[in-house]
Amino acid sequence: MKDPISKELYDLLACPICKSNIIYNKDKTSLICKKCDKNYPIKEGIPLLLP
């Protein structure tokens, strides 16, 4: 499955709450914070990183 976000952008992203790394969920439809476990959806290739 192709990544919905470019590698360059993905490498820059961090959780807006705790500033920790974020990873794709299993289906690559959202991003999950590794530290606080907050879930951020991806809509049309745009990560919605709203706290």
TORKOL-4160 file (C-alpha; in steps of 0.2 Angstrom, whole numbers, padded with zeros to 4 digits, m for minus):
51
<pt num="1" X="0000" Y="0000" Z="0000"/>
<pt num="2" X="0006" Y="0017" Z="m0005"/>
<pt num="3" X="0009" Y="0029" Z="0009"/>
<pt num="4" X="m0004" Y="0043" Z="0010"/>
<pt num="5" X="0008" Y="0056" Z="0015"/>
<pt num="6" X="0025" Y="0060" Z="0007"/>
<pt num="7" X="0040" Y="0053" Z="0016"/>
<pt num="8" X="0047" Y="0071" Z="0018"/>
<pt num="9" X="0032" Y="0077" Z="0026"/>
<pt num="10" X="0030" Y="0062" Z="0037"/>
<pt num="11" X="0047" Y="0064" Z="0044"/>
<pt num="12" X="0043" Y="0081" Z="0050"/>
<pt num="13" X="0027" Y="0077" Z="0059"/>
<pt num="14" X="0025" Y="0076" Z="0078"/>
<pt num="15" X="0010" Y="0075" Z="0090"/>
<pt num="16" X="0004" Y="0092" Z="0093"/>
<pt num="17" X="0000" Y="0088" Z="0111"/>
<pt num="18" X="0016" Y="0080" Z="0118"/>
<pt num="19" X="0028" Y="0082" Z="0103"/>
<pt num="20" X="0032" Y="0064" Z="0102"/>
<pt num="21" X="0034" Y="0053" Z="0086"/>
<pt num="22" X="0018" Y="0048" Z="0076"/>
<pt num="23" X="0016" Y="0032" Z="0066"/>
<pt num="24" X="0003" Y="0026" Z="0054"/>
<pt num="25" X="m0011" Y="0014" Z="0060"/>
<pt num="26" X="m0012" Y="m0003" Z="0052"/>
<pt num="27" X="m0022" Y="0003" Z="0037"/>
<pt num="28" X="m0013" Y="0019" Z="0035"/>
<pt num="29" X="m0029" Y="0029" Z="0037"/>
<pt num="30" X="m0023" Y="0039" Z="0052"/>
<pt num="31" X="m0008" Y="0043" Z="0062"/>
<pt num="32" X="m0006" Y="0038" Z="0080"/>
<pt num="33" X="0005" Y="0046" Z="0094"/>
<pt num="34" X="0017" Y="0033" Z="0101"/>
<pt num="35" X="0017" Y="0042" Z="0118"/>
<pt num="36" X="0000" Y="0048" Z="0122"/>
<pt num="37" X="m0009" Y="0036" Z="0110"/>
<pt num="38" X="m0020" Y="0050" Z="0102"/>
<pt num="39" X="m0027" Y="0046" Z="0085"/>
<pt num="40" X="m0026" Y="0059" Z="0070"/>
<pt num="41" X="m0036" Y="0055" Z="0054"/>
<pt num="42" X="m0029" Y="0057" Z="0036"/>
<pt num="43" X="m0041" Y="0065" Z="0024"/>
<pt num="44" X="m0037" Y="0066" Z="0006"/>
<pt num="45" X="m0018" Y="0065" Z="0010"/>
<pt num="46" X="m0019" Y="0078" Z="0023"/>
<pt num="47" X="m0015" Y="0074" Z="0041"/>
<pt num="48" X="m0027" Y="0082" Z="0053"/>
<pt num="49" X="m0016" Y="0086" Z="0068"/>
<pt num="50" X="m0029" Y="0095" Z="0079"/>
<pt num="51" X="m0027" Y="0093" Z="0098"/>
